[in-house]
């Protein structure tokens, strides 16, 4: 399934900024957790956030 959003340049910039901020915070959370299952879930989230940032950069 593909989602198409019609965003202004300002909205794209804000979405990218928020996503990058979440990714930054997530990296600290990954480093601070000792539970393997939780860390694995956070790493999957990290991959998704990186993909979103990459797609936003291409717009």
Secondary structure, 3 states (H helix, E strand, C coil): CCCCCCCCHHHHHHHHHHHHHHHHHHHHHHHHCCCHHHHHHHHHHHHHHHHHHHHHHHC
